[in-house]
Each structure stands twice: as C-alpha cells, then as structure tokens.
Amino acid sequence: MFTASTDFHWRDALTFGALMGCGAVCIEATRRLGMPAGVSRDLLSAWWLPVALLLPPVYALFAPIVLQILLQVRVRATVLYRRVFSSAAIGLAGCTASVVFHLFVDDPWVLSQGSGPPILVAVAAAVLFSLLNITLIAIAAHTADPDMTWREVLWNRESVLLDIVELCLGVTVSIGCGLNLALLILALPPVVLLQRSLLHAQLQAAARTDAKTGLLNAAAWQREADTEIVRARRTGDTLALLIIDIDHFKRVNDAHGHLVGDQVLVGVASTLRSQLRDYDVVGRFGGEEFVVLLPGADIDEARRVAERLRNRIGHMAIPVDDTLIRITISAGVALMSVHGDDLIDLLTAADLALYRAKELGRDRICIPAVQLPPRPLPNDPTP
C-alpha cells in the first residue's frame, strides 16, 4: 500500500542512500570490536529515525533490513529469525512513527528551519518509535523466558538513558539533513565514537557474566565480593555468604540431556535474581553451584533468605516434553566475623555447611557451628 501510494523523488532516494551509508560506516568502524551475544544495543537509530521523519513511511520499513543484513554478514552471524524479528520490529515502529509525524507535519524538511512545533512533533514521533520498538522486543523476550519479570524486560536506568541518547541523536541528525545533506559528514564521527564506546562497555559487561545464566561469573563475583567484604570490615556492618547447590543435578543431565540442564540453570538464576535485592552479589560459581553475598545481613536474615530461595526453587517446574522437572537445593550459610573475616574463610565455612546439608539428606539449609575459644583454666597464667 505504501509503495503504491509513494511518489518517487531523487532527493528522497539520495537521502535514504546517504543515511544507510552512514549506518554502514558505523557498522564497519565497530566491526572489529565484535558484538556481545544475546540482546545488545547499538546507536543505529541515529540513522533509522531520520529516515522515518524525513522520508515517506515506506522507506522506514526497508531501512532496518539493509543494516540488519550488513550486521549478519559483516559482524556476527546469528540465527536468522532474530534478524528477521529485529528488522520487523524496527520497521513497524519506524513506519508508525513516520505516519504519525507526516500526519501532523506536511513538509518534513521544515525541521531545518528550527520551528518549535515541527521539532516537538518530531520528538513525540521519536518517543513513539522507541516505545513501540521496546514493547515489541520485550514481548518477544518475555515469550522466550516467561520467568523474567516485565520490569527486567522493559526498564532499567541504563536502557532509558540510552533511549534518550538515541532520540536526541536521531532528531539532531534529522535537522542536520534538512539543512544540508553534507552535514552528515560532521555527524558521523561522534556517532561512531559513541557506538564504539557503547559496544566496548557491553563487551566488558559480557566478560563479567556467565554465558548460560547471565549472572556474574566466578572471577567477577569474587572481585565484587572482596570489595563488599573490605567495605563491611571498614564500617563494621554485618555480611553473610551463601553457597547454593542444585540437588542431584547430574541426574537431570543424564535423564534429559544437557540442554534441559541448561534450562534448569537458567530457571534457578532467574529465581535468585527475582528474590534478592539489587545490591546483593549473586554469581554462578561453576557447575550447579551458585554463590550469594548479602551485605548488611545477620545470621537470622541470611537464614530467612536462604529458606525463601529454597522454597521458591523447590516450587519451580521446568516443562520438558510431556513432563515437568522439579528440583531442590541445598545451601550453606556463613556470617562474617563469626565464621571468618575474609572471603576464603567465609567460602570454606559455607562450603562445609553445604556438605553437611547434603549429608543430612539435601533440600535443607545448614549453618556451621561456631567454635568458641577455650576458656583459660583458673591457674592458667595466660591472660
């Protein structure tokens, strides 16, 4: 419908080609950095938004296809349906924003005049583009992982900040294009620099996380745990450590395969994230073991948290074919200044408590006994 009703103009085609060329330069300039696995963010909206605002809606439908093909071929080949869905989500969001913008602004090139009303409408259309794109991707992410909360999918501070940056870049580039298409040469270097910085930050974050669960990996968890322990020692605050182990996890792998085992790990990780505070330090320690640091927690609170996690995970049901897999966990708890003063001591104490929980039949929480120092004898001269 859009294609049949759109009049072809060389100016539109040239603008589309220039914006897609800028997007291609951004991709090529950051290609050697790579792209983190899973959902990653970029600043290509700096080129998609001007297409939606300045050109007829049909161009907004095709713009993401061009750059997604380039990402697939030049950066990282991923499963095809993800590229198709990303292109469709961005294209639908861009086309809708374009229709709304053109509905209120007859001549989009008036953006270059700096008039207030067209710019406000452009900002509103850009916000609509972001909201629609986020909503479509969130629905897909939540469908793939129903245990993930909508808040985790839809909102976090970094994501909102990045959306605002993309919005500002897109509107600014649109105004520059309206003034003179050659101004894209000046807009390109800062966008490339921002794109490289964003990808570098995402790759650094990916290096700190466990690929299967999204939690901190063992090395990153130990670094953050050491920092929290030093802070607690300085301030005198309490601090507790939990080691959690999935009971009979090998049986799950042997009976259902490692892919199902991975689903169990992901489910446990999601439950841990949903039941812990934002500043609790949670990570995967290896295999089926997880570690949790609870800043400010005393022994009673640590026990309550551990029991809550045990109950929640015990009620999980992982659907596999025509059956449901249920699991239990055992956990060992250690408290700073009671069971140790550094990370090694706390891990050792919690690990001993974990093995005690297994010896007692699993699906339980154990806390190591505190060995009090021997009392001096009445005639002992030692003070």
N, C-alpha and C positions, 0 to 999 in steps of 0.2 A: 504494500500500500504506500509506504513512504517512498520507495524507489520510483513508483509510477508517478507520484504527485510532486516529485522534486525536480525542479529545473536545474540543469547543469550549467555551472558558471566556472570559467577557468580560475577565477580568483579563489573560489571555494576549494577547487581541486589543488591549487598551489598551496593554500594554507594547510589543507589536510596533509599533503605530502611533506611540508616543512615541519609540522608538529610530529608526525610519525618519524621523520628523520631525526629530530631531537630526541625522541624516545629511544630510537635505535642507538644513537650515540651514547646515551645514558647506560643502556644495557651493555654495550661493548666496553665502555670505560670501567665498568664494575665487574665485568665477566670473570676476570682472574681471581677476584675475591671469592667467587663461588656464591652459593645460596644455601642457607640452612634448610635442613629437611623439615617437612611439616608445613604449617601455616607460617608464612613470612610476609613482612611488609616491605613496600617499596614506595617511591615517590613518583611513579609513573602517572598518577592522577594529575600531576602538573601539566601533562600533555593531553590527557583524556578530557579534562574539564574544559579547556579552551575549545576543543572540538565540539563538545556539547553546547557551549554557549554561543560560539560564533557561526557555526555551520548548521545546515539543516539536520534534523534528527537522524536521518538515515546514516550520516557519517559517524554518529556516536555509536551506532550498532556495530559498525565494522572496525572501528578504531582498536578495541581490545584484541580482536582476532589477529591483527597484524603483529602486535607486540608480544602476544602470548605465543605465537608461532616462533618468533625470534628467541624468546626465553627457552622454549622447548628445544630448539635446535642448537643454540649457541651457549646457553648457561647450564641447564640441568634438565635432562630428560626425565620426566615423571610420568605417572600413569595418565593416560590420555584423558580420561573422564574428568580429572581435576582441572586440566587446562580448559576443557570444554565448558565445565561449570563456571570457572572463573570468568571466561570470556562472556558467557551468557549473563552472569550476574552483573558484571561491569557494563555490558552493552545495554541491558534493560534499565539499569539505574541511570546511565548516561542519556539514553533515549528519553526516559521520562523527564529528567531534569531539563533536557533540551526542549521538549514540547511545552513544559511549563514556562520556561524562560521566553520562548518565542511567542507564547500566548499573550504575554504582558509587554514585550518589547518588540515592536515591528521591525526595527533595523538594529540588529545586534552590534553593528560596528559603531554605534553611538557610545559604546563603552569607552572608546578612546577620548571622548570629549570630557570625561570626568564628571558628568552629571550625576547627582546623587541618586535619583530614583532608579535608573538602569543598573547602577552598581549594587544597590540594595537588592534588587530583583536577582542579580547575578549571584550575590552571596546566598540568598534564600535557595536558589536553584542548586548551588554547590552543596549546601547543607542537606537538601533533599537527596542529592546524588549519594552523599556519604551515608545517610541513614538507610536508604534502600540497599546499598551495597553491603553495609554491615549486617542488616537484617537477613538478607538472602544467605550470606556466608554463615551467619550464626545458626540459622535453621538447618543448614547442611551439617555444621559441626555438631549441633545437638542431636541430630538424627544419627550421626555416626557414633556418638558417645552420649547416650541418654543420661548417664550418671553425672555428667558435667552440668553444673548449675548454670542457669541463664546469666547470672552475674559474671561468672568466669568467661562465658562466651561473648557477652555483649560489651562489658565495660571493664576497663581498668585505666588508671591515670595516664600511663604511657600511651595507650591506644588513643585516648581522647586528645592528648596533646599532639600526637602525630596526625590525627584527623584535622585538627585546626591548622597545622602547618600545611598540609596538603590543600586545604581550602584556600588559604591565603596565597599559596603559590599559584594555584590554578586561576584564581581571579586576577592576580597580578600579571601573569603571562597573557591572559586574555586581553587585558588593557594594552599591554605592550604590542601584541599582534595587531590590535586595531590602529595603533599609532603608525607602526611601520613593521612589516614582517621581518626586516633585517635585524630588529631589536632582539629576536630570538637568539642571535649570536651572543648577546650580552647576558641573556637569561640562562643560557646553557651551562656555563662553568659553575655558578653557585649551586644549581640543581644537581649537577654531577657530584660536587663535593658533599652536599647533604646526603645524596644517595649512597656514596661510599661510606660516610660516617655511620649511616643507619645500618647498612649491611655488616659493617665491621662490628658494631655493637651487638647485632643479632648473632653473629658467628661466635663472639666471645661468650654470649649467654648460652649458646648451644654447646660450647665446650665445657660448660659447668654442669650441664644437666645430663641425666641418664636418658638414653635414646628411647627406651621402652616405656618408661613411666612418666617422664617429664619432671621428676624430682631431681634434687641435687645429686650428682654422682659422689662417690666416696671421697675423692680428693677435695672437691669443693665443699662438701659438708664438713669435713674435718677443719678446713680453714675457717669457715664461719663459726663452727663450734668453739674453736680455740679463741676466737675473738670474743664470743659471748662469755666464756669462762674467765678470761682476763678482766672483762668489764665487771662481772659478778664478784670476782675476788677483790677488785678495787673498791666497789661500792658496798660490799657486804651483803648483797642480795642473795636470796636462795636460787637454786637452779637444780633441775632434775634431768636425768637422761633415761631414755627407754630404748631397749633393743627388742624388736618385734620379729618373730619368725613365723612363717606360714606352716602350719602343721601338715606333715605328710605331703609336702608339695611334690615330691618325686612321684608319688602315686598318680597325681593329676597328669604329669607329663607322660608317664608310662601308659596310662589308660586312654588318654585323649590326645596326646601329641603336644609338642612344644608351642604350637600356635595357640592352642587353648590355654596352655600355661601362661603365655604372654597376656592373654585376656584377663586371667586371674590377677596377674601382677598389676595390670593397668587398673582393674577394679579396686584392688586394695589401695593403690596410690591415690586414686580419686577419693576414696572414703577418708583416708588420712588427711588429705588437703581440706576436705569439707568439714572435718570435725576439729581441726586445730586452728589456732589463732594465726593471724597474718605474720606475726613476728616469731612464731615457733619455727625452729630449724629442722626440717624433715628431709631425709635423703634415703636413697637406696644404697645399702652397704655391700651388696653383692648377692647373687643368687636370689633366695627368697627372704633375705633379711633386710629390714628397714630400721633406721635409727631416727630418734626424735629428741631434740633438746628443748626443754621447757623453761625458758627464763622466768624467774620470779616464782616458780612453783615449789611448794614444800612437799613433804612426803605424802600427806593426805591428798593434796590436789593431784599430784603425779599418779597416785593410785586410782583416783576417780577418773582421770583422763584415760589411763590405760584400760580400765574396766569398760569405759564407754566405747573405746575403739574396739575392744574385744567383742562387745555385744553387737556393735554395728556391723563389723565384718562377719560375725557369726550369722547374721541375718541376710547377708548378701546371697544372691542366686545368679550364677553365670549361666545363661542359656546356651546349651550345646546340643545341636540336632533336636532330638525329642526329649531331652532330659535337662535337668538343672544341676549344676555343680555347686555344692555348698562347702565352705571351708571354715576352719577355725584358726586362731592364732594363739601363740604363747608369747609372753613378754617378761623381760627382766627390767627392774627399775633400780636406779641408783641416784643418790642425793649428794650434791656437792657438800663438802666439809663433814659429811657423815661417813660416806663410803670412799671418798677420795678427794683430792684437791686439784687434780689436773685431768686432762681428757683420757689419758691412758688408764689411770686408776679407775675412773668412772666407767669406762668401757669394760674393763676387766671385771669390776663388781657386777655390772648389769649382765654381762655375759655369763658369769657364774650363776646369777639368779635365773637367767633364761634356761640354762641346762637343768637347774633344779626344777623349774616348771615342767620341763619335758619328762624328767624322771618321775614326777608325781602324776603323770597321765596326760599332759598337754592341756590346751584350752583353758589356761589359767595365768594369773599374774603372780610373780614372786618378787620379793624384796630381800636382798642379802641381809643376814643377821649382822648386827653391829657388835664387834668385839671390843669391849671396854678394856682399857689398860689395866693391868693387875694392880691391886691396891697394895701399898707397902706394908710389910709386917711391922708390929709395934716396936721391935727392937732394931728395925732396919734404919741405919743412919742416913740412907738416901732420902733427900727431901722429896 
